[in-house]
Structure formats: structure tokens, C-alpha cells
């Protein structure tokens, strides 16, 4: 579980028939019926940009290109056909809550070929990795609480972790040493306490996301049901 200060990035623009969702539509579209809080400022800094893409089924997008690598978090199950310019069509498939690495590439079109809309949280990685940015603390949450913190994948730019915390579960003292984006797959209602005794609380809805920096704390899931999120840590 991650408690952070800046959340939701919902740029106002149409993009190759993918709806970049304006803030006033968030409550209607994110999570399909899950009410969302009023979005604070967007996440767009020197390390990352986060956008929400609402892909409608059976609508072929315009020819386009992604110039930076991305981490893709899928809020609903779906299937997509991607056709590179002058190349062979590729079919991608995912389950709700899946997270995947999407390398930068050439011009292509894409189309959701499953039957329902899909919301994708796209974390664009702006910088190359810095070899000096390593996680070597003994309080790494992967070491402190390997039951609840699982490594999804890691490369030179990011480390991606899935957090699953049981109802009313607490996490012992651990340390986040890298800047990170948290994407909430379920609602969150939790608290965090730093070693000096300062306690903060945070609430998010499924589909929300937030930005956080280095911190050392314990955490508590205050809900009577499980909590799940994806952490994208930046090595730049």
C-alpha cells in the first residue's frame, strides 16, 4: 500500500480515437461505475507522464507512434490487434489487473477486438535508467514482506511491484528508495506511520493513481476487504 500526495492524470485531448479522459468524465468512466474523487494536478514530470486511455471496442485507431517505453496497467480484460506499418498484425490479450512492458516502436494502428471498452493506465517512462539507482536497503518491501509485495518485472528503467494486502493487514517498517507511481486496482483506505510517529491517511478509488518519493514507514489496510495496487518505481 502506498500513501502519496499527487494523483490522477487525465489529459484533455482526443488521440487516435482513444479518449484521453477530461477530468469531469472521470466519475463516469474510470472503473465503470466506481465513483472517483475530483482529480488533483496531473502526473507529468521529468521522470514520467501518466495518462488514462479509454479504448472503445471495434474502432480502429489512426496511424501513430509511441516514442518512449511504457508500463501498461489494464483495468479490464481485453484483446487488441496491433498492426505495424508495412508489418504483420499482432494480437495482444490481457486479464483485468495485468501489467505489461510496452517498448517504444514505429508507426502502427491498433484496435480493441474484444466486446467491451477497456481502460488502460499508461505510465510513460521519460528517462534512461541510472546504474547508481539501485535498491539495496535491507528494508526493501520485497524483503520485509515478500508475501504481500511481489516483483512483476524489472529492467534498466523501472521496477514494477504488485502489492496485495489482506483485510485489516499491517505491513512492518519498510523503505521506498525510488520515486514511484502507484496505480490502485481496488479502493484504498489506509494509513502509514513514519519512524518518528507521524501518521498519515489516504483514500483512493479503483483506477486512481498517485506519485510518491522516498519514504520509510509502516502501513495498515483499514478496510475489511483486500487491497491491491501496482507500484512503478523509476531508476532514473
GULUMFI-260509 format. One record per residue (C-alpha): x, y, z; residue in one letter. Coordinates in nm, 3 decimals. Example, Ala and Ser with C-alpha at 12.3 -4.5 7.8 and 13.67 -1.06 7.14 Angstrom:
BEGIN
((1.230; -0.450; 0.780); 'A')
((1.367; -0.106; 0.714); 'S')
END
This chain:
BEGIN
((0.000; 0.000; 0.000); 'X')
((0.130; 0.345; -0.085); 'X')
((0.024; 0.677; 0.054); 'X')
((0.102; 0.967; -0.178); 'X')
((0.015; 1.328; -0.242); 'X')
((-0.037; 1.389; -0.615); 'X')
((-0.285; 1.180; -0.808); 'X')
((-0.472; 1.119; -1.134); 'X')
((-0.359; 1.243; -1.468); 'X')
((-0.644; 1.294; -1.715); 'X')
((-0.526; 1.499; -2.014); 'X')
((-0.792; 1.678; -2.224); 'X')
((-0.744; 1.556; -2.581); 'X')
((-0.856; 1.304; -2.841); 'X')
((-0.580; 1.072; -2.952); 'X')
((-0.615; 0.832; -3.246); 'X')
((-0.974; 0.760; -3.135); 'X')
((-0.862; 0.678; -2.783); 'X')
((-1.033; 0.906; -2.537); 'X')
((-0.789; 1.091; -2.312); 'X')
((-1.049; 1.145; -2.047); 'X')
((-1.130; 1.502; -1.930); 'X')
((-1.148; 1.542; -1.554); 'X')
((-1.526; 1.590; -1.544); 'X')
((-1.580; 1.246; -1.703); 'X')
((-1.369; 1.055; -1.453); 'X')
((-1.656; 0.958; -1.225); 'X')
((-1.844; 0.817; -1.524); 'X')
((-1.567; 0.629; -1.699); 'X')
((-1.294; 0.510; -1.463); 'X')
((-1.378; 0.172; -1.323); 'X')
((-1.716; 0.163; -1.499); 'X')
((-1.939; 0.279; -1.219); 'X')
((-1.680; 0.335; -0.945); 'X')
((-1.714; 0.694; -0.827); 'X')
((-1.388; 0.887; -0.844); 'X')
((-1.269; 1.184; -0.641); 'X')
((-1.208; 1.522; -0.805); 'X')
((-0.870; 1.482; -0.976); 'X')
((-0.574; 1.683; -0.841); 'X')
((-0.299; 1.805; -1.079); 'X')
((-0.173; 1.559; -1.343); 'X')
((0.139; 1.346; -1.314); 'X')
((0.379; 1.483; -1.572); 'X')
((0.735; 1.543; -1.455); 'X')
((1.093; 1.483; -1.568); 'X')
((1.068; 1.107; -1.500); 'X')
((0.719; 1.005; -1.608); 'X')
((0.386; 1.102; -1.757); 'X')
((0.068; 0.912; -1.671); 'X')
((-0.239; 0.911; -1.894); 'X')
((-0.568; 0.723; -1.899); 'X')
((-0.671; 0.573; -2.233); 'X')
((-1.034; 0.470; -2.282); 'X')
((-1.037; 0.232; -2.579); 'X')
((-1.373; 0.157; -2.740); 'X')
((-1.426; -0.186; -2.899); 'X')
((-1.404; -0.239; -3.275); 'X')
((-1.282; 0.115; -3.353); 'X')
((-0.958; 0.115; -3.549); 'X')
((-0.724; 0.392; -3.442); 'X')
((-0.526; 0.621; -3.669); 'X')
((-0.166; 0.550; -3.758); 'X')
((0.051; 0.662; -3.464); 'X')
((0.375; 0.600; -3.278); 'X')
((0.492; 0.573; -2.914); 'X')
((0.837; 0.729; -2.880); 'X')
((0.906; 0.625; -2.520); 'X')
((0.878; 0.297; -2.331); 'X')
((0.564; 0.249; -2.124); 'X')
((0.424; 0.043; -1.839); 'X')
((0.065; -0.056; -1.920); 'X')
((-0.185; -0.138; -1.643); 'X')
((-0.515; -0.284; -1.768); 'X')
((-0.824; -0.225; -1.555); 'X')
((-1.046; -0.466; -1.752); 'X')
((-0.983; -0.782; -1.951); 'X')
((-0.947; -0.735; -2.325); 'X')
((-0.791; -0.825; -2.656); 'X')
((-0.623; -0.590; -2.904); 'X')
((-0.487; -0.616; -3.256); 'X')
((-0.177; -0.408; -3.335); 'X')
((-0.067; -0.369; -3.697); 'X')
((0.277; -0.216; -3.762); 'X')
((0.309; -0.001; -4.074); 'X')
((0.404; -0.246; -4.351); 'X')
((0.418; -0.532; -4.098); 'X')
((0.222; -0.829; -3.971); 'X')
((-0.071; -0.796; -3.731); 'X')
((-0.009; -0.897; -3.368); 'X')
((-0.283; -0.986; -3.119); 'X')
((-0.240; -0.892; -2.752); 'X')
((-0.457; -1.030; -2.473); 'X')
((-0.471; -0.949; -2.101); 'X')
((-0.673; -1.002; -1.784); 'X')
((-0.808; -0.733; -1.552); 'X')
((-0.523; -0.607; -1.337); 'X')
((-0.247; -0.725; -1.568); 'X')
((0.064; -0.510; -1.609); 'X')
((0.291; -0.525; -1.914); 'X')
((0.602; -0.355; -2.055); 'X')
((0.547; -0.183; -2.390); 'X')
((0.867; -0.077; -2.570); 'X')
((0.879; 0.231; -2.789); 'X')
((0.819; 0.144; -3.151); 'X')
((0.739; 0.253; -3.502); 'X')
((0.416; 0.366; -3.666); 'X')
((0.119; 0.134; -3.621); 'X')
((-0.257; 0.112; -3.583); 'X')
((-0.444; -0.061; -3.302); 'X')
((-0.797; -0.183; -3.235); 'X')
((-0.975; -0.342; -2.939); 'X')
((-1.132; -0.660; -3.078); 'X')
((-1.298; -0.777; -2.755); 'X')
((-1.655; -0.660; -2.698); 'X')
((-1.628; -0.413; -2.408); 'X')
((-1.442; -0.085; -2.355); 'X')
((-1.101; -0.108; -2.191); 'X')
((-0.940; 0.146; -1.961); 'X')
((-0.560; 0.144; -1.966); 'X')
((-0.334; 0.338; -1.731); 'X')
((-0.024; 0.421; -1.936); 'X')
((0.293; 0.517; -1.746); 'X')
((0.533; 0.674; -1.994); 'X')
((0.899; 0.641; -1.885); 'X')
((1.086; 0.954; -1.991); 'X')
((1.444; 0.881; -1.883); 'X')
((1.701; 0.608; -1.924); 'X')
((1.797; 0.416; -1.614); 'X')
((2.082; 0.534; -1.390); 'X')
((2.304; 0.240; -1.285); 'X')
((2.363; 0.411; -0.950); 'X')
((1.990; 0.396; -0.870); 'X')
((1.969; 0.054; -0.711); 'X')
((1.751; -0.078; -0.430); 'X')
((1.992; -0.225; -0.176); 'X')
((1.825; -0.131; 0.151); 'X')
((1.756; -0.416; 0.397); 'X')
((1.413; -0.257; 0.437); 'X')
((1.318; -0.320; 0.074); 'X')
((0.949; -0.424; 0.094); 'X')
((1.024; -0.724; -0.128); 'X')
((1.250; -0.850; 0.153); 'X')
((1.048; -0.727; 0.452); 'X')
((0.709; -0.856; 0.331); 'X')
((0.753; -1.097; 0.037); 'X')
((0.403; -1.237; 0.093); 'X')
((0.236; -0.907; 0.007); 'X')
((0.495; -0.748; -0.227); 'X')
((0.571; -0.942; -0.547); 'X')
((0.805; -0.836; -0.827); 'X')
((0.619; -0.828; -1.160); 'X')
((0.922; -0.737; -1.373); 'X')
((1.235; -0.524; -1.368); 'X')
((1.461; -0.369; -1.631); 'X')
((1.714; -0.086; -1.661); 'X')
((1.443; 0.183; -1.629); 'X')
((1.181; 0.056; -1.385); 'X')
((1.099; -0.194; -1.114); 'X')
((0.731; -0.294; -1.110); 'X')
((0.577; -0.445; -0.797); 'X')
((0.231; -0.584; -0.725); 'X')
((0.101; -0.525; -0.373); 'X')
((-0.179; -0.742; -0.234); 'X')
((-0.274; -0.669; 0.126); 'X')
((-0.537; -0.868; 0.315); 'X')
((-0.823; -0.708; 0.508); 'X')
((-0.702; -0.512; 0.811); 'X')
((-0.347; -0.625; 0.736); 'X')
((-0.046; -0.429; 0.858); 'X')
((0.297; -0.412; 0.693); 'X')
((0.610; -0.376; 0.911); 'X')
((0.864; -0.099; 0.873); 'X')
((0.995; -0.081; 0.515); 'X')
((1.156; 0.173; 0.285); 'X')
((1.083; 0.302; -0.065); 'X')
((1.410; 0.445; -0.201); 'X')
((1.295; 0.536; -0.555); 'X')
((1.032; 0.775; -0.686); 'X')
((0.724; 0.584; -0.796); 'X')
((0.373; 0.584; -0.936); 'X')
((0.106; 0.380; -0.759); 'X')
((-0.195; 0.258; -0.958); 'X')
((-0.484; 0.141; -0.738); 'X')
((-0.660; -0.169; -0.868); 'X')
((-0.906; -0.165; -0.578); 'X')
((-1.030; 0.101; -0.341); 'X')
((-0.781; 0.212; -0.078); 'X')
((-0.837; 0.328; 0.278); 'X')
((-0.517; 0.307; 0.476); 'X')
((-0.263; 0.472; 0.700); 'X')
((0.115; 0.500; 0.716); 'X')
((0.336; 0.581; 1.013); 'X')
((0.696; 0.704; 0.986); 'X')
((0.963; 0.613; 1.245); 'X')
((0.913; 0.949; 1.422); 'X')
((0.548; 0.859; 1.492); 'X')
((0.382; 1.077; 1.227); 'X')
((0.072; 0.905; 1.085); 'X')
((-0.099; 0.999; 0.758); 'X')
((-0.411; 0.853; 0.599); 'X')
((-0.518; 0.824; 0.236); 'X')
((-0.820; 0.710; 0.042); 'X')
((-0.836; 0.629; -0.330); 'X')
((-1.082; 0.465; -0.565); 'X')
((-1.005; 0.180; -0.803); 'X')
((-0.846; 0.331; -1.114); 'X')
((-0.684; 0.621; -0.928); 'X')
((-0.309; 0.671; -0.935); 'X')
((-0.058; 0.884; -0.743); 'X')
((0.305; 0.993; -0.722); 'X')
((0.538; 0.937; -0.429); 'X')
((0.901; 0.985; -0.331); 'X')
((1.143; 0.807; -0.099); 'X')
((0.997; 0.726; 0.243); 'X')
((1.033; 0.487; 0.536); 'X')
((0.714; 0.378; 0.715); 'X')
((0.481; 0.105; 0.838); 'X')
((0.140; 0.067; 0.671); 'X')
((-0.208; -0.052; 0.760); 'X')
((-0.502; -0.157; 0.544); 'X')
((-0.801; -0.021; 0.736); 'X')
((-1.065; -0.189; 0.519); 'X')
((-1.249; -0.516; 0.582); 'X')
((-1.151; -0.641; 0.237); 'X')
((-0.826; -0.689; 0.047); 'X')
((-0.635; -0.408; -0.122); 'X')
((-0.431; -0.430; -0.444); 'X')
((-0.207; -0.186; -0.630); 'X')
((0.076; -0.170; -0.883); 'X')
((0.394; 0.025; -0.798); 'X')
((0.610; 0.154; -1.084); 'X')
((0.950; 0.259; -0.945); 'X')
((1.184; 0.472; -1.159); 'X')
((1.559; 0.407; -1.176); 'X')
((1.636; 0.745; -1.335); 'X')
END
